[in-house]
Amino acid sequence: MITKARVFRELLKSEPVLVSPGVFDGYSAKLVEQMGYKTACTTGAGLANARLGVPDTGIMSLTDNLEAVRILARSISIPLMADADTGYGNPVTVFHVTKLFEEAGVVGINIEDQVSPKRCGHMAGKDVIDAREMARKIEAACNARRDDDFVILARTDAIAVEGLDEAIRRAQLYVKAGADLIFADAIKGEDQIRRLVESVDVPVSVNMGFGLRSRPTTPLIPVARLAELGVKRVTLPRMLPAAAVLAMRRALVAMKDSLDSFEPTERPDLLTDIDDLWDLMGENDVAGLEARYMDLDGVTY
């Protein structure tokens, strides 16, 4: 049996660049699969924001995260990687946390070298732990996984704190500890990306955030250009949450503007229809199961 983790690793080898939109609920996960993307990732910020209504400042617990990723991994057939934040403790904690995420059905986890409580990688005020402790966390995660294909991604937030040279030194140490992928968050442009790619001998993942909109930290770089720079994986963690918030706000404004009118407001430009929702959620599959199993007259045991 070919596992989803094996599928992910094969895609990482065969694709020029692997694009993973960030998902945070059933709608976003199923849309990513329906639209033909080959992989997805959970967005830690998106889960904290959407599920708990709190900022990405280390408030979401391990239990909250596991519950979310288990449901999301089960709802789609494509490989899903999870954001495990700092690993929720020391290297021994990470050893057990890795097992829990693998059991949840994801194909791998990100672990970052921020101090706890962590914060979004593009917020000010970050700090990082001793690189040696992070290396031990990576080693523990690699030793804990049951499936050797389960991916351990080491994320460093050192660029914003200690500069690119230290981030590269950390990345090289994490590779020696067993990391399968390297990710330097809040990286500042093509020159830094190129240096990172040239400095490590494992695939490099880059966070493009909103994907379709600029932000103050990492500049907006086309995926095709990132592939030219040697990047093997691009994540878009903020794209779908931001798109959802904008669409919901526009629908709520339109509804509010119509409240004093005695004429119905028809805005198909703002809302999908019920058939589209049913199709996305597999309503036809349920109808087929009902037709098969609710027919008592056909019982011939």
C-alpha positions in Angstrom: 0.0 0.0 0.0 1.3 3.4 -1.0 0.9 5.9 1.9 0.0 9.5 1.5 3.5 10.3 2.9 5.1 8.3 0.1 2.9 10.2 -2.4 4.1 13.5 -0.9 7.7 12.5 -1.2 7.3 11.3 -4.7 5.6 14.6 -5.7 8.4 16.5 -4.0 10.9 14.7 -6.3 8.9 14.8 -9.5 7.2 18.2 -9.5 9.2 21.3 -10.6 7.7 23.0 -7.5 5.0 21.7 -5.1 2.3 24.2 -4.2 0.4 23.7 -0.9 -2.4 26.1 -0.1 -3.1 26.5 3.6 -6.4 25.1 4.8 -8.4 25.7 8.0 -11.8 24.0 7.6 -13.7 21.5 5.5 -14.6 24.0 2.8 -11.1 25.2 2.2 -9.6 21.6 2.3 -12.2 20.2 -0.1 -11.8 23.2 -2.5 -8.1 22.8 -2.7 -8.5 19.1 -3.7 -11.4 19.9 -6.1 -9.4 22.6 -7.8 -6.6 20.1 -8.6 -3.9 21.0 -6.1 -1.8 17.9 -5.3 -1.1 18.8 -1.7 -2.3 21.0 1.1 -1.0 22.2 4.4 -2.7 23.4 7.6 -2.2 27.0 8.5 -1.5 27.4 12.2 -2.6 31.0 12.1 -5.8 30.1 10.1 -6.7 27.4 12.6 -6.1 29.6 15.6 -8.1 32.5 14.0 -11.0 30.4 12.6 -11.5 27.8 15.3 -10.7 29.8 18.4 -11.1 33.4 17.3 -7.7 34.4 18.7 -4.5 35.7 17.1 -1.6 33.4 16.2 0.4 34.0 19.5 0.7 30.4 20.9 -2.8 30.2 22.3 -4.0 27.2 20.3 -3.2 24.0 22.2 -1.9 20.7 21.0 -5.3 19.2 21.5 -7.0 21.9 19.5 -4.5 21.4 16.7 -4.7 17.6 16.6 -8.5 17.7 16.6 -8.5 20.0 13.6 -5.8 18.2 11.5 -7.4 14.8 12.1 -10.7 16.0 10.6 -9.0 17.8 7.7 -6.7 14.8 6.8 -9.7 12.5 6.8 -11.8 14.8 4.6 -9.5 14.8 1.6 -7.5 12.2 -0.4 -4.5 14.4 -1.2 -1.5 14.6 1.2 -1.8 17.2 4.1 1.1 18.5 6.1 0.5 20.0 9.5 1.9 23.0 11.4 3.0 21.7 14.8 4.2 25.1 16.0 7.2 24.7 18.4 6.4 21.1 19.1 4.6 22.1 22.3 7.6 21.6 24.6 11.1 20.2 24.8 12.6 17.4 22.6 11.0 14.7 24.7 7.6 16.3 24.2 8.3 16.5 20.5 9.0 12.8 20.5 5.4 12.1 21.7 3.8 15.0 19.7 5.2 13.5 16.4 3.5 10.2 17.1 0.2 12.0 17.7 0.4 13.9 14.5 1.3 10.8 12.5 -1.6 9.0 14.0 -3.8 11.9 13.0 -3.2 11.1 9.3 -1.1 13.9 8.1 2.0 13.3 6.0 4.4 15.4 8.0 4.8 18.3 10.4 6.6 21.7 10.6 8.5 22.4 13.8 9.8 25.9 14.4 12.7 27.1 16.6 10.8 30.0 18.2 10.5 30.3 22.0 7.2 29.4 23.5 4.7 31.0 23.4 5.3 31.4 19.7 3.8 33.9 17.3 3.1 34.3 13.6 6.4 34.3 11.8 5.7 37.7 10.2 4.9 39.5 13.5 7.4 41.6 15.4 8.7 40.4 18.8 9.9 36.9 17.9 12.7 35.1 19.6 14.4 31.8 19.0 15.6 29.0 21.2 19.2 27.6 21.3 19.9 25.9 17.9 21.2 22.8 19.7 17.8 22.3 21.5 16.0 22.6 18.1 18.4 20.1 16.6 17.4 17.7 19.4 13.8 18.3 18.6 14.3 17.4 15.0 16.3 14.3 16.0 13.5 13.3 18.4 10.8 13.8 15.7 12.7 11.7 13.2 13.2 8.9 15.7 9.6 8.9 16.8 8.0 8.5 13.4 6.8 5.0 12.5 6.8 5.6 8.8 10.2 6.7 7.4 8.3 8.7 4.7 6.6 10.9 7.4 8.2 14.3 6.7 9.9 16.4 9.3 10.2 20.0 8.2 12.5 22.3 10.2 11.5 25.9 10.3 13.8 28.6 11.5 12.7 32.1 12.4 16.2 33.3 12.9 16.4 35.7 10.0 14.3 38.3 11.8 16.2 37.8 15.0 19.8 37.0 14.2 20.1 37.5 10.4 20.5 35.3 7.3 23.9 33.8 8.2 22.7 32.5 11.5 19.5 31.2 9.9 21.6 29.3 7.3 23.9 27.9 10.1 20.8 26.7 11.9 19.3 25.2 8.8 22.5 23.2 8.2 22.5 22.0 11.8 18.8 20.9 11.4 19.6 19.0 8.3 22.4 17.2 10.1 19.8 16.3 12.8 17.6 14.7 10.1 15.3 17.3 8.7 13.7 16.4 5.4 12.7 19.9 4.4 14.0 23.4 5.4 11.9 26.5 5.8 13.2 29.9 6.8 10.2 32.1 7.6 10.1 35.9 6.8 12.9 35.4 4.3 13.5 38.8 2.6 13.8 38.2 -1.1 15.4 36.3 -4.0 19.0 36.7 -2.9 18.3 35.3 0.5 16.3 32.4 -1.0 19.1 31.6 -3.4 21.7 31.5 -0.7 19.5 29.3 1.5 18.9 26.8 -1.4 22.6 26.7 -2.2 23.5 26.2 1.5 21.5 23.0 2.3 21.3 19.6 0.6 17.6 19.0 1.3 14.5 20.6 -0.4 13.7 24.2 0.6 10.1 25.3 1.3 9.1 29.0 1.0 6.1 30.7 2.5 4.3 33.0 0.0 1.7 34.0 2.5 -1.3 35.5 0.7 0.0 34.3 -2.7 -2.0 36.9 -4.6 -1.2 40.0 -2.5 1.9 41.6 -1.2 2.8 41.9 2.5 5.4 43.9 4.4 7.8 41.0 5.0 8.7 38.4 2.3 8.1 40.0 -1.1 5.6 38.5 -3.6 7.5 36.2 -5.9 5.9 34.2 -8.8 5.9 30.4 -8.2 7.7 29.9 -11.5 10.5 32.2 -10.4 10.8 30.4 -7.1 11.2 27.1 -9.0 14.0 28.8 -11.0 15.7 29.7 -7.7 15.6 26.0 -6.7 12.7 26.1 -4.3 10.9 22.8 -4.2 7.8 23.6 -2.2 5.7 26.8 -1.9 3.0 27.3 0.8 0.2 29.8 0.7 -1.1 29.7 4.3 -2.9 33.1 4.3 -4.5 33.0 0.9 -7.7 31.1 1.6 -8.4 32.6 5.1 -7.9 36.1 3.6 -10.1 35.3 0.6 -12.8 33.9 2.9 -12.8 37.0 5.2 -13.1 39.3 2.2 -16.0 37.3 0.6 -17.9 37.1 3.9 -17.5 40.8 4.6 -18.8 41.7 1.1 -21.8 39.4 1.5 -22.6 40.8 5.0 -22.4 44.4 3.7 -24.7 43.6 0.8 -27.2 42.0 3.2 -27.0 44.9 5.6 -27.6 47.4 2.8 -30.8 45.4 1.8 -32.4 45.3 5.2 -34.7 48.4 4.6 -35.8 47.3 1.1 -39.0 45.5 0.3 -37.5 44.0 -2.8 -35.4 40.8 -2.6 -31.7 41.2 -3.2 -30.3 38.7 -5.7 -26.5 38.7 -5.7 -25.1 35.5 -7.4 -21.9 37.3 -7.8 -21.3 37.1 -4.0 -22.6 33.6 -3.2 -22.2 30.2 -4.7 -25.4 28.2 -5.1 -26.7 25.2 -3.1 -25.8 22.7 -5.8 -22.2 23.8 -5.7 -22.2 23.4 -1.9 -23.7 19.9 -2.1 -21.3 18.9 -4.8 -18.3 20.1 -2.8 -19.4 18.2 0.3 -20.3 15.0 -1.5 -24.1 15.1 -1.2 -24.4 12.9 -4.3 -22.3 10.2 -2.6 -24.7 10.2 0.4 -27.6 9.9 -2.0 -26.0 6.9 -3.5 -25.4 5.3 -0.1 -29.0 5.9 0.9 -30.3 4.3 -2.3 -28.2 1.2 -1.6 -28.6 0.7 2.1 -32.0 2.2 2.8 -33.8 -0.2 0.4 -35.1 -2.8 2.8 -37.0 -4.7 0.2 -33.7 -5.7 -1.4 -32.5 -7.6 1.6 -31.8 -11.2 0.6 -29.6 -12.6 3.5 
